[in-house]
Amino acid sequence: MSWLPVELDPTQSHTEVAMQIRVRQAVELTRQLPITVGGNLSLSALTTVVLWDTVPPVLILVWLSLFWLTAVPGVRQWIKYRSAPAPERISDALIWRAVIYSLVVAAPWALGNWLFFDATAHGNEIFLIFVTGGLTAGVVTSLAIVPMVSLVFVAVITAPLSLRLLLENDTQHAVMAIMLVIYAGFLSTFVINGYRRLISDIKLEIEKHNLQENLSQTYRRLTQAMQRTSDIIILFDANERLVLGNAQQSGSVLFRQENLHI
């Protein structure tokens, strides 16, 4: 499970827990695809409008076209799986494909942060930082269940902008770069902590399911054993109410069917 940011408890069945995680991740990825694609297309279009007067039109139109190119595989996947029932098994390959797609989607934003950053145009500088903060927060909120997707997206988008801020070589931009790194660290911590909670919840669900299965099997075996014996067996609860009896004592005056609470 090398793609997991936190280790699973070795006392648990890695296969069972990991499979439940991957199934939930696949369902959530499909659910969030139209939001991710629509958000990228709309925000990139608005960014183009804002930067139109300060960036060469050809350059920014080529940049904008990258978002439409990356949207195509996402839309196709969503159309293919949007009505499909939740799968019972998911391979690691699907998660890795999602990580790669996250990298592809983040790449145009990273490129824009590097190419369009201009410290002399203070408004554009603040705008790029604002968009970066909003994008990363949105992805982390919607896809925290898939930590590698979220972490890759955050790292790819924030790294070029942080570097450009540092290259300005003045105190204000250096502080802004440090704050951006701290912000990315907080987002990463949020993702990892949320993922730990997910693992704990899934483990608890599996334990409850296994306990119910064990109780059901125990009850069936007990019932079968009681029916096979020639002895009369009567079980009472703590309040001395009859809760279980076998067929051999059905004629006993101590047994009344209406008193059973199974």
N, C-alpha and C positions, 0 to 999 in steps of 0.2 A: 504494500500500500504506500509506495513512495510519493504519491501525489497528495497524500493527506498532510496538512500542516501540523497536526497533532497525532500522537500515537494512540492506537486503540489499546484498551486494557487487555493484557495477555491472558487473563482468566476468562475472557469472553470469546465466543466463536468469531474470529475475524471475518470469516466468509459470510456469516449470517448478518452481522452488523454492517459490514461494508456493502453488502448487496442492498440492504434496506436504504442505506445512505444514497447509493447510486440511483436507485429507483426514484427516490424523492428529488434528487438533483435533476434527473432527466425530465420529470414532470414539471418542475419549476422553470427549467430552461425553456421548455416549449411554451409555457404560459407567459414568460417574460419576453420572448422574442419580438412580438409586434411592438411592445413598448420600447425595447432597445432600438429596434430599427427606426420606428417613428420618431423617437427622441433624437437619434443621430441625424436623420434627414432634416428635421425641423430646426434643430440648433445649428447645424452647419449652414443652412440657408440663411438664418438670421445673422450668423457670424459673417457670412459673405456680404450681407447688406451693410453691416457696421463697418467692415474693413474695406469696402469697395473703393473709397476715395484715397486710401493710403497704400494699397497693395496693387501691383499691376493686374489688370483684369484677366489676362490670360492665365497668370499664375493661380489666382484665386479660383477661377473657373475649373482649372485642372484639379485643384485641391478639392473643390466641391464634388466633382465627378467621381472621386475616389469613394465617397460615401455611398453613392448610388451603386457602384460596383460591388462594394462590400455588402450592400443590402440584399442583393439578389440571392445568394445562397441562404441567408437567414430567412427570407420570405418563402423560399422553396421548402425549407425544412419545416417551417410552421404550417404551411398548407398541407404538407404530407402527414404530419403527426398531430395536428390540432384536435381532430376528432377521435384519435386512437385511444383505446383504454390504457390505463396505466400498466406498463409491462411488469412482469414478475421478475425478470432478470435483466441486468444491464452490464455491459462489459466496461472495463477501464478505458477502452479505446474511445468510447463516446465522450467521456469526460475530457480526455486529451484533445479530442477534436474541438470541444467547446473552449478549451484553453487557447488553442491555436486561433480559433475564430475571434476570441476576445483580443488577442494580440493584433489580428488583422484590423478589427474595428477600431482599436485604440491608436493604431499607427498613423492614420491621417491627422488625428488630434495632436499627436506628438510632433508630427511634421509641421503642423500649423503653429504650434507653440514655439518651435525653433525658428521658422522662417518669418513669421509675422510679428515676432517680438521686436518692439522698437522703444527703447527707453526714452527717446526724445518725444514720442507721442504718448504722453502720460495716460490719456484716456484709453487708448488701445491696450496699453500695458495692463491697466487695471481690469479691462474687459476680459482679456485672456485669462487672467488669474481668477476672475469671477466665474467664467465658463468652466474652467478646470475644476474649481471647487464644487460647482453644482453637478458636473458630470460624475466625478468620483463619488460624491455623496449619494447620488441616485443609484449608481451601480452597486455600491456596497449595501444600500438599503434593500434593493430588490433581489440581489444575487448573493447575499451573504451565505446562503446555504451551499453555494458552490465556491469555496474559498479561493481556490487557485485561479478561477476566472476573475474574481474580484481583485485579488492581489496583483495579478498580471496587468489588469486594466489600470489600476491606480499607479503602479510603478512606471508603466510605459508612458502615461500621460504627464505625470509630475516630474519625471527625471529631466527631460529637455528644458522645461521651464525653470526648474531650480538651477540648472547649469547656466542658462542664459542670465539669470539674475546674479549669480556669482561672478560671471565674467564682466559685469559692469564695474566691478572692483571699487565699490563705494559702500559705506556703512549701511545706508538705507536698503540698498538692494541685497546686501549680504544678510541682513536681518530678515528681509522678506523671504529669501531662499531658505533660511533656517526655519522660519515659521511654516513654510510649505512642506518641508521635510517632516517637521513635528506633526503637522496635520495628517500627512500620509501615514505616519506611524500610528496615530490615534485610530485612523480608519482600519489599518491592518490589525490592531489590537481588538477592535470591535468585531471584525470578521472572525478572528480566531476564537474569541470568547463565545461568540454566537455559535460557532461550529462545535465547540466543546459541549454547549448546552444541547445541541442537536444530537450528538452522540449519546449523551446521558439519557435523553428522552427515548431514543430508539432502544437503548439497552433496557430501559425500564419496561417499555412495551413488549420487548421480546421475553423478558423475565416473566411478566404477567401472563403472556400467552402460553409460555412453557408451563407455568404453574397451573393454569386452567386445564391444559392438556393432561398434565400428570394427575390432577384431581379427578378428571373425567375417567381416565384409564383406571385409577385406583377404585373408583366407585363401580365401574363395570366389572372389574375383577372380584370385588367384594360381593356384588350382587350375584354373579355367577357362582361363586363359592357357596353362598348362602342357599341358593336354589338346589345345589347338588347334595348338600348334607341332609341326613335324616333327622338331625337334631332340630329342636325348636330354638330359633335365634330371634331375640327381640332387643332393639336398641332404643334407649331413651336419651333425651337431651338433658341439659343441666336443670331444666325446670320439670323434669320427670314426665315429659310428654313423649309419647311413642312416636318415633321418627322413622323406624325401619324394622321390617320383619320379613321372614321368609315364608314360603308357601306352606311349610309344615305346621306353622302355628296359626294359619288362617282360620282354623276352626276354634281356636282357643278363646275363652271368654275375655282374655286380656287384650285381644287384638280387635280393633275396629278400623276398617279401611278409611273411614272419614277422619280418623285421628292422625293419619300419616301426614308428615310435613317434609317431603323429600325435595 
